[in-house]
Amino acid sequence: QVQLTESGGGLVQAGGSLRLSCAASVRTFSSYSMGWFRQSPWQEREFVASISWSGATTSYAESVQGRFTISRDNAKNTMYLQMNSLKPEDTAVYYCVADLRPSSDYVSGYDYWGQGTQVTVSP
């Protein structure tokens, strides 16, 4: 069983930055591909970014490309999402995900989900 705990969400003004963290309680963290999804009240859950088990391969949604950076520290069992130049439309609950399968852009590609952390970007 994998437990994922997100942190780092909050309220920020447009143009600001936040860094989300996801701590995983699993011995073989480096075996898991990881990612971030988000969901707002007016949209379905959508892909944000993913990273392979080694960190060598990353993927981003077009809407965040160039503004967000996903990374991981396998020694600390932690994944990160650095979010810069935030926009009001980035407001959502952000979910950390993990799976033993290769990284994916799809909700169905991940068996393990965190509880989510709220990110609110004011105009």
N, C-alpha and C positions, 0 to 999 in steps of 0.2 A: 504494500500500500504506500502511495506517495502522498504526502501532505505538502501543499504549497501555500505560502503565506506572503501576500503582497504588502508593501508599505511604501510610503513616500508620496501618496496622493495629497491633494489639498486644493486651495483656492489661489489662483495666480492671475495677474492681469495679462491681457493679450500682449504678445511679444516676449513674455517671460519664459522661464525654464523650470522644469521639474525633473527629478530623477526617481524613477520607480525601481524598487527592488523586489525580488521574489526569492525567498529562502525555501529550499526544499529539504524535507526530512526524509532522506533516502541515502543508503550507503553507496549506491552506484550512480550518483548524480551524472557522472561523465558519460553514462550510457544512454542518457535521455536527450532527445531533441526537445527544444523548448520554444515558447513563443508567447506573444501577447495578442489578445483580442480586446475589443471594447464594445460597449452597448450603451446607447442613449435611449431615453423614453420614446423617441420618435423613429428609431431605426432598429433593424435586426442586428444581432451580434455580428461584428465584422472583424476581419483579419487586420492586424496592425503590422506585426513583424514576427519573424521566426529565425532561429539559429540552430545549426547542426550541433551534434553532441560535442564536437571538437572546437566549435566556434569558427571554423574555417569558412562556412557557408552561411550567408544571411539573405533574407528576403524581406521586402517592405511593400506595404500597400502604396499605391501611387500617391495617395493623399498625404502621406507622411514622409515620402522619399526626400532626402536632403535636409530634413528637419529633425528626425528621430534617429537614434542609434541604439541598436540592440547589442548586448555583450554578455559574457558570462565569465565567472571565475570558478572553475571546477574545484579548486582547492578549498573554496569557501561554500560550496554548494549553493551558489547564488547567481541569479541572472539579473540584468539591469536593463532599463529602458531610459536613455537620456532623451528628454524631449525639449527642444529649443524652438524659438519663434512660435510659441503656442498661439492658437487661434480659438475663438469662441466655439467653432464647430468641432474642436477636439474634446469638448466637454462630454464626459461619459464615465461609466464604471469600467475600469481596466482590469482584465483578468489575465493571470499567469496560467500557462498551460504546459503540459509535459506529456511525452509519449516515448515508448521504446522504438516506434517506427521512425523512418526518416522524416525530417521536418516537412511541414505541409502548410498550405494557406487556407485549409478548410477546417471548419468546426469539427467535423467528423474525424479529423486526423489526430485528435488528442483525447486520450482517456481520462487524464487528470486535470482538474481545474481548481484554481484557488477561489476564495470567496469574493475577491474583487476589491479594488480601492477606487474611491471617487476622485476624479479630476474635474475641477470646475475652472473654466477660463472666462473671466469677465471682460467685456468690451473695453 
